[in-house]
Amino acid sequence: MAYRIVFAESVKGHLRRLTTGQRVAIFAGIEAQLVHEPFAETRNRKPLRPNPVAPWELRLGDLRVFYELAPDEVQTVRILAVGLKEGNRLRIGDEEVKL
């Protein structure tokens, strides 16, 4: 059974900071990686240590998608943040975030 993908309201602002090509890559990666078995650990999907952003990370090259299982909805993945990794820096929207 496929998971439903929902986006947090804040993700709209995160996506505006990315180029069109980066947004296309984000949506394609979400469709390919998170619709089926989003919580199976792979080379590009992994659980994170406790942090203020999200419990899971999807890596798409230098792009990052942070997500969780929606606690109040069955079979739903909630995208909490989208960012860009540049070296050892992670930018989510206008902010530099440390995980």
DSSP file (Angstrom, degrees, kcal/mol; ACC not computed):
  #  RESIDUE AA STRUCTURE BP1 BP2  ACC     N-H-->O    O-->H-N    N-H-->O    O-->H-N    TCO  KAPPA ALPHA  PHI   PSI    X-CA   Y-CA   Z-CA
    1    1 A M              0   0    0      0, 0.0     2,-0.1     0, 0.0    74,-0.0   0.000 360.0 360.0 360.0 134.6    0.0    0.0    0.0
    2    2 A A        -     0   0    0     34,-0.1     2,-0.3     1,-0.1    34,-0.2  -0.450 360.0-123.8 -78.3 146.6    1.3    3.4   -1.0
    3    3 A Y        -     0   0    0     32,-3.4     2,-0.4    -2,-0.1    73,-0.2  -0.642  20.7-125.5 -85.9 146.8    2.0    6.2    1.6
    4    4 A R  E     -a   76   0A   0     71,-3.0    73,-3.1    -2,-0.3     2,-0.5  -0.748  21.8-141.6 -89.6 140.4    0.3    9.5    1.1
    5    5 A I  E     +a   77   0A   0     -2,-0.4     2,-0.4    71,-0.2    73,-0.2  -0.905  21.6 177.4-107.8 127.4    2.7   12.5    1.1
    6    6 A V  E     -a   78   0A   0     71,-2.6    73,-3.1    -2,-0.5     2,-0.4  -0.958  18.5-139.0-126.4 149.6    1.7   15.8    2.8
    7    7 A F  E     -a   79   0A   0     -2,-0.4    73,-0.2    71,-0.2     2,-0.1  -0.884  16.5-122.2-110.7 136.0    3.8   18.9    3.1
    8    8 A A    >   -     0   0    0     71,-2.7     3,-1.5    -2,-0.4     4,-0.4  -0.413  31.5-113.5 -66.1 151.6    4.1   21.1    6.2
    9    9 A E  T >  S+     0   0    0      1,-0.3     3,-1.2     2,-0.2     4,-0.5   0.844 114.4  61.7 -57.5 -35.8    3.1   24.7    5.5
   10   10 A S  T >> S+     0   0    0      1,-0.2     4,-1.3     2,-0.2     3,-0.6   0.715  86.6  74.4 -65.8 -21.1    6.7   25.9    6.1
   11   11 A V  H <> S+     0   0    0     -3,-1.5     4,-2.7     1,-0.2    -1,-0.2   0.798  83.3  67.4 -66.2 -27.8    8.0   23.8    3.2
   12   12 A K  H <> S+     0   0    0     -3,-1.2     4,-1.6    -4,-0.4    -1,-0.2   0.924 102.9  45.5 -56.6 -44.5    6.5   26.2    0.7
   13   13 A G  H <> S+     0   0    0     -3,-0.6     4,-0.8    -4,-0.5    -1,-0.2   0.872 111.2  52.7 -66.7 -37.4    9.0   28.8    1.8
   14   14 A H  H >< S+     0   0    0     -4,-1.3     3,-0.8     1,-0.2    79,-0.2   0.916 109.1  49.7 -63.7 -42.6   11.9   26.3    1.7
   15   15 A L  H >< S+     0   0    0     -4,-2.7     3,-1.6     1,-0.2    -1,-0.2   0.829 101.1  63.0 -67.7 -32.1   11.0   25.4   -1.9
   16   16 A R  H 3< S+     0   0    0     -4,-1.6    -1,-0.2     1,-0.3    -2,-0.2   0.789  97.5  58.5 -62.4 -26.8   10.9   29.0   -3.0
   17   17 A R  T << S+     0   0    0     -4,-0.8    -1,-0.3    -3,-0.8     2,-0.2   0.540  96.8  79.4 -80.6  -6.8   14.6   29.3   -2.1
   18   18 A L  S <  S-     0   0    0     -3,-1.6     2,-0.0    -4,-0.2    66,-0.0  -0.630  85.6-107.0-100.4 159.2   15.5   26.5   -4.6
   19   19 A T     >  -     0   0    0     -2,-0.2     4,-2.3     1,-0.1     5,-0.2  -0.304  35.1-105.2 -74.7 167.0   15.9   26.6   -8.3
   20   20 A T  H  > S+     0   0    0      1,-0.2     4,-2.4     2,-0.2     5,-0.2   0.911 122.5  51.7 -60.0 -43.2   13.3   25.0  -10.6
   21   21 A G  H  > S+     0   0    0      1,-0.2     4,-2.1     2,-0.2    -1,-0.2   0.881 109.2  49.9 -61.8 -39.0   15.6   22.1  -11.3
   22   22 A Q  H  > S+     0   0    0      2,-0.2     4,-2.3     1,-0.2    -1,-0.2   0.893 109.9  50.7 -67.4 -39.4   16.2   21.5   -7.6
   23   23 A R  H  X S+     0   0    0     -4,-2.3     4,-2.5     2,-0.2     5,-0.2   0.911 109.6  50.5 -64.2 -41.5   12.4   21.6   -7.0
   24   24 A V  H  X S+     0   0    0     -4,-2.4     4,-2.5     1,-0.2     5,-0.2   0.920 110.7  49.5 -60.8 -43.9   11.9   19.0   -9.8
   25   25 A A  H  X S+     0   0    0     -4,-2.1     4,-2.4     2,-0.2    -2,-0.2   0.887 110.1  51.6 -62.9 -39.4   14.6   16.8   -8.3
   26   26 A I  H  X S+     0   0    0     -4,-2.3     4,-2.5     2,-0.2    -2,-0.2   0.953 112.8  43.6 -62.0 -50.8   12.9   17.1   -4.8
   27   27 A F  H  X S+     0   0    0     -4,-2.5     4,-2.2     1,-0.2    -2,-0.2   0.885 115.2  48.8 -66.0 -38.4    9.5   16.1   -6.1
   28   28 A A  H  X S+     0   0    0     -4,-2.5     4,-2.3    -5,-0.2    -1,-0.2   0.906 112.7  48.6 -66.3 -41.0   10.9   13.3   -8.2
   29   29 A G  H  X S+     0   0    0     -4,-2.4     4,-2.8    -5,-0.2     5,-0.4   0.894 110.8  49.8 -66.2 -40.9   12.9   11.9   -5.3
   30   30 A I  H  X>S+     0   0    0     -4,-2.5     4,-2.4     2,-0.2     5,-0.6   0.934 112.4  48.0 -62.0 -45.9   10.0   12.1   -2.9
   31   31 A E  H  <5S+     0   0    0     -4,-2.2     4,-0.5    -5,-0.2    -2,-0.2   0.903 118.5  40.1 -61.9 -42.2    7.8   10.2   -5.5
   32   32 A A  H  <5S+     0   0    0     -4,-2.3    -2,-0.2    -5,-0.2    -1,-0.2   0.858 128.0  27.9 -76.5 -35.5   10.5    7.5   -6.0
   33   33 A Q  H  <5S+     0   0    0     -4,-2.8    -3,-0.2    -5,-0.2    -2,-0.2   0.761 122.7  37.7-102.6 -28.2   11.7    7.1   -2.5
   34   34 A L  T  <5S+     0   0    0     -4,-2.4    -3,-0.2    -5,-0.4   -31,-0.1   0.574  95.1  73.0-109.8  -9.6    9.0    7.9    0.0
   35   35 A V  S   <S+     0   0    0     -5,-0.6   -32,-3.4    -4,-0.5     2,-0.5   0.872 105.5  36.9 -73.6 -35.1    5.7    6.6   -1.5
   36   36 A H  S    S-     0   0    0    -34,-0.2    -1,-0.2    -4,-0.2   -34,-0.1  -0.978 134.5 -13.8-120.7 127.2    6.7    3.0   -0.8
   37   37 A E    >   +     0   0    0     -2,-0.5     3,-1.4     1,-0.1    -1,-0.2   0.917  67.7 171.5  53.1  55.9    8.6    1.9    2.3
   38   38 A P  T 3  S+     0   0    0      0, 0.0    -1,-0.1     0, 0.0    -3,-0.1   0.666  74.2  53.9 -69.5 -13.8    9.7    5.3    3.5
   39   39 A F  T 3  S+     0   0    0      2,-0.1     2,-0.6    -5,-0.1    -2,-0.1   0.196  77.8 108.0-109.2  16.7   11.0    4.0    6.7
   40   40 A A  S <  S-     0   0    0     -3,-1.4     2,-0.2     6,-0.0     5,-0.1  -0.845  75.8-122.4 -88.5 122.8   13.2    1.3    5.3
   41   41 A E        +     0   0    0     -2,-0.6     2,-0.2     3,-0.1     5,-0.2  -0.484  45.0 158.5 -70.5 130.7   16.8    2.4    5.9
   42   42 A T        -     0   0    0      3,-2.1    -1,-0.0    -2,-0.2     0, 0.0  -0.716  59.1 -81.9-135.2-173.7   18.8    2.7    2.6
   43   43 A R  S    S+     0   0    0     -2,-0.2    -2,-0.0     1,-0.2     3,-0.0   0.845 131.9  32.6 -63.2 -32.5   21.9    4.5    1.4
   44   44 A N  S    S+     0   0    0      1,-0.1    15,-3.1    14,-0.1     2,-0.4   0.550 116.1  59.5-103.4  -9.9   19.8    7.7    0.8
   45   45 A R  E     +B   58   0A   0     13,-0.2    -3,-2.1    -5,-0.1    13,-0.2  -0.976  63.5 155.1-121.0 130.5   17.2    7.3    3.6
   46   46 A K  E     -B   57   0A   0     11,-2.2    11,-2.4    -2,-0.4     2,-0.2  -0.999  42.4-111.3-153.2 150.3   18.2    7.2    7.2
   47   47 A P  E     -B   56   0A   0      0, 0.0     2,-0.3     0, 0.0     9,-0.3  -0.567  38.6-139.2 -75.6 146.8   16.9    7.9   10.7
   48   48 A L        -     0   0    0      7,-3.1     3,-0.1    -2,-0.2     0, 0.0  -0.696  17.6-102.0-105.0 157.6   18.5   10.8   12.4
   49   49 A R        -     0   0    0     -2,-0.3    -1,-0.1     1,-0.2     0, 0.0  -0.341  68.8 -65.3 -64.0 159.8   19.7   11.3   16.0
   50   50 A P  S    S+     0   0    0      0, 0.0    -1,-0.2     0, 0.0     0, 0.0  -0.258  77.2 151.6 -52.3 130.9   17.2   13.5   18.0
   51   51 A N        -     0   0    0     -3,-0.1    48,-0.1     3,-0.0    -3,-0.0  -0.940  57.4-103.8-154.7 169.1   17.2   17.0   16.5
   52   52 A P  S    S+     0   0    0      0, 0.0    47,-0.1     0, 0.0     0, 0.0   0.509 108.6  54.1 -80.8  -2.1   14.9   20.0   16.1
   53   53 A V  S    S-     0   0    0      1,-0.3    13,-0.0    46,-0.0     3,-0.0   0.929 112.5 -44.2 -97.3 -63.9   14.1   19.3   12.4
   54   54 A A        -     0   0    0      1,-0.1    -1,-0.3    26,-0.0    14,-0.1  -0.985  36.3-117.5-166.6 160.6   12.8   15.7   11.8
   55   55 A P  S    S+     0   0    0      0, 0.0    -7,-3.1     0, 0.0     2,-0.3   0.692  95.8  44.9 -82.3 -18.1   13.4   12.1   12.7
   56   56 A W  E     -BC  47  67A   0     11,-1.6    11,-1.9    -9,-0.3     2,-0.4  -0.939  63.2-160.5-130.1 150.8   14.2   11.0    9.1
   57   57 A E  E     -BC  46  66A   0    -11,-2.4   -11,-2.2    -2,-0.3     2,-0.5  -0.990   4.7-161.0-131.1 137.3   16.3   12.3    6.2
   58   58 A L  E     -BC  45  65A   0      7,-2.8     7,-2.4    -2,-0.4     2,-0.5  -0.983  15.6-151.4-113.3 124.5   16.2   11.6    2.5
   59   59 A R  E     + C   0  64A   0    -15,-3.1     2,-0.3    -2,-0.5     5,-0.2  -0.846  19.0 174.5 -99.0 129.0   19.4   12.6    0.6
   60   60 A L  E >   - C   0  63A   0      3,-2.7     3,-1.9    -2,-0.5     2,-0.4  -0.726  66.7 -70.9-130.3  80.2   19.1   13.6   -3.1
   61   61 A G  T 3  S-     0   0    0     -2,-0.3    -1,-0.1     1,-0.3     0, 0.0  -0.577 116.2 -14.5  66.9-122.4   22.6   14.7   -4.1
   62   62 A D  T 3  S+     0   0    0     -2,-0.4    23,-4.0    -3,-0.1     2,-0.3   0.396 122.9  93.1 -92.1   3.8   23.1   18.0   -2.2
   63   63 A L  E <   -CD  60  84A   0     -3,-1.9    -3,-2.7    21,-0.2     2,-0.4  -0.700  59.4-159.2 -94.5 149.4   19.4   18.3   -1.5
   64   64 A R  E     -CD  59  83A   0     19,-2.5    19,-2.7    -2,-0.3     2,-0.5  -0.991   8.2-165.2-131.2 138.3   17.9   17.1    1.8
   65   65 A V  E     -CD  58  82A   0     -7,-2.4    -7,-2.8    -2,-0.4     2,-0.5  -0.992  10.1-158.9-120.7 125.4   14.3   16.2    2.6
   66   66 A F  E     +CD  57  81A   0     15,-2.9    14,-2.6    -2,-0.5    15,-1.5  -0.900  24.2 159.4-108.5 131.3   13.3   15.8    6.3
   67   67 A Y  E     -CD  56  79A   0    -11,-1.9   -11,-1.6    -2,-0.5     2,-0.3  -0.901  23.3-164.7-148.2 170.3   10.2   13.9    7.1
   68   68 A E  E     - D   0  78A   0     10,-1.9    10,-3.0    -2,-0.3     2,-0.5  -0.952  39.1 -92.7-148.8 164.7    8.2   11.9    9.7
   69   69 A L  E     - D   0  77A   0     -2,-0.3     8,-0.2     8,-0.2     5,-0.1  -0.755  51.2-113.7 -78.1 126.1    5.4    9.5    9.9
   70   70 A A    >   -     0   0    0      6,-2.6     3,-1.0    -2,-0.5     6,-0.3  -0.491  23.8-151.2 -65.1 119.8    2.3   11.7   10.5
   71   71 A P  T 3  S+     0   0    0      0, 0.0    -1,-0.2     0, 0.0    -2,-0.0   0.767  90.8  42.3 -67.4 -25.4    1.2   10.7   14.0
   72   72 A D  T 3  S+     0   0    0      1,-0.1     2,-0.4     2,-0.0    -2,-0.1   0.399 108.7  62.7-103.7   2.6   -2.5   11.4   13.4
   73   73 A E  S X  S-     0   0    0     -3,-1.0     3,-0.8     3,-0.2     2,-0.2  -0.992  78.4-122.9-133.5 136.4   -2.9    9.9    9.9
   74   74 A V  T 3  S-     0   0    0     -2,-0.4   -70,-0.2     1,-0.2     3,-0.1  -0.526  91.1  -0.1 -77.4 139.6   -2.5    6.3    8.8
   75   75 A Q  T 3  S+     0   0    0     -2,-0.2   -71,-3.0     1,-0.2     2,-0.4   0.855  99.3 134.6  53.4  41.8    0.0    5.6    6.0
   76   76 A T  E <   -a    4   0A   0     -3,-0.8    -6,-2.6    -6,-0.3     2,-0.5  -0.984  42.4-159.2-127.7 129.7    1.0    9.3    5.7
   77   77 A V  E     -aD   5  69A   0    -73,-3.1   -71,-2.6    -2,-0.4     2,-0.6  -0.914  12.2-152.5-103.7 129.1    4.4   10.8    5.4
   78   78 A R  E     -aD   6  68A   0    -10,-3.0   -10,-1.9    -2,-0.5     2,-0.6  -0.911   6.5-144.5-106.7 121.4    4.7   14.4    6.4
   79   79 A I  E     +aD   7  67A   0    -73,-3.1   -71,-2.7    -2,-0.6   -12,-0.2  -0.742  21.7 176.6 -82.0 120.4    7.5   16.4    4.8
   80   80 A L  E     -     0   0A   0    -14,-2.6     2,-0.3    -2,-0.6   -13,-0.2   0.750  58.4  -0.6 -99.2 -29.3    8.7   18.9    7.5
   81   81 A A  E     - D   0  66A   0    -15,-1.5   -15,-2.9   -70,-0.0     2,-0.4  -0.990  49.8-155.0-160.8 153.3   11.6   20.6    5.8
   82   82 A V  E     + D   0  65A   0     -2,-0.3    11,-0.5   -17,-0.2     2,-0.3  -1.000  28.1 166.0-133.0 133.4   13.6   20.8    2.5
   83   83 A G  E     - D   0  64A   0    -19,-2.7   -19,-2.5    -2,-0.4     2,-0.4  -0.844  33.8-119.4-143.0 177.6   17.2   22.0    2.4
   84   84 A L  E     -ED  91  63A   0      7,-2.6     7,-2.7    -2,-0.3     2,-0.6  -0.988  20.7-147.2-124.9 125.6   20.4   22.3    0.5
   85   85 A K  E     +E   90   0A   0    -23,-4.0     2,-0.5    -2,-0.4     5,-0.2  -0.833  16.5 180.0 -96.2 123.5   23.7   20.8    1.8
   86   86 A E  E >   -E   89   0A   0      3,-3.1     3,-1.8    -2,-0.6     2,-0.4  -0.904  64.5 -53.9-126.0 100.4   26.8   22.8    0.9
   87   87 A G  T 3  S-     0   0    0     -2,-0.5    -2,-0.0     1,-0.3     0, 0.0  -0.567 122.6 -20.3  67.2-122.1   29.9   21.2    2.2
   88   88 A N  T 3  S+     0   0    0     -2,-0.4     2,-0.4    -3,-0.1    -1,-0.3   0.208 121.6  95.8-101.7  15.9   29.3   20.8    5.9
   89   89 A R  E <   -E   86   0A   0     -3,-1.8    -3,-3.1     9,-0.1     2,-0.5  -0.865  56.5-158.9-108.2 139.5   26.5   23.5    6.0
   90   90 A L  E     -EF  85  97A   0      7,-0.6     7,-2.9    -2,-0.4     2,-0.5  -0.976   6.2-164.8-117.4 123.5   22.8   22.8    5.7
   91   91 A R  E     -EF  84  96A   0     -7,-2.7    -7,-2.6    -2,-0.5     2,-0.5  -0.937   8.3-178.3-110.6 124.2   20.5   25.6    4.6
   92   92 A I  E >  S- F   0  95A   0      3,-2.5     3,-1.8    -2,-0.5     2,-0.3  -0.965  71.1 -44.2-118.7 110.9   16.8   25.3    5.1
   93   93 A G  T 3  S-     0   0    0     -2,-0.5    -9,-0.1   -11,-0.5   -79,-0.1  -0.549 123.7 -25.7  64.9-126.7   15.1   28.4    3.7
   94   94 A D  T 3  S+     0   0    0     -2,-0.3     2,-0.3    -3,-0.1    -1,-0.3   0.440 121.6  91.1 -94.7  -1.8   17.2   31.3    4.8
   95   95 A E  E <   -F   92   0A   0     -3,-1.8    -3,-2.5     2,-0.0     2,-0.5  -0.719  69.0-136.4-102.3 144.7   18.6   29.7    7.9
   96   96 A E  E     -F   91   0A   0     -2,-0.3     2,-0.4    -5,-0.2    -5,-0.2  -0.873  30.9-160.6 -91.5 127.2   21.7   27.6    8.4
   97   97 A V  E     -F   90   0A   0     -7,-2.9    -7,-0.6    -2,-0.5     2,-0.5  -0.884  12.4-151.6-115.9 139.5   20.8   24.6   10.5
   98   98 A K              0   0    0     -2,-0.4    -9,-0.1     1,-0.1    -2,-0.0  -0.941 360.0 360.0-108.5 128.7   23.0   22.3   12.6
   99   99 A L              0   0    0     -2,-0.5   -50,-0.1   -48,-0.1    -1,-0.1   0.416 360.0 360.0-102.3 360.0   21.8   18.8   13.1
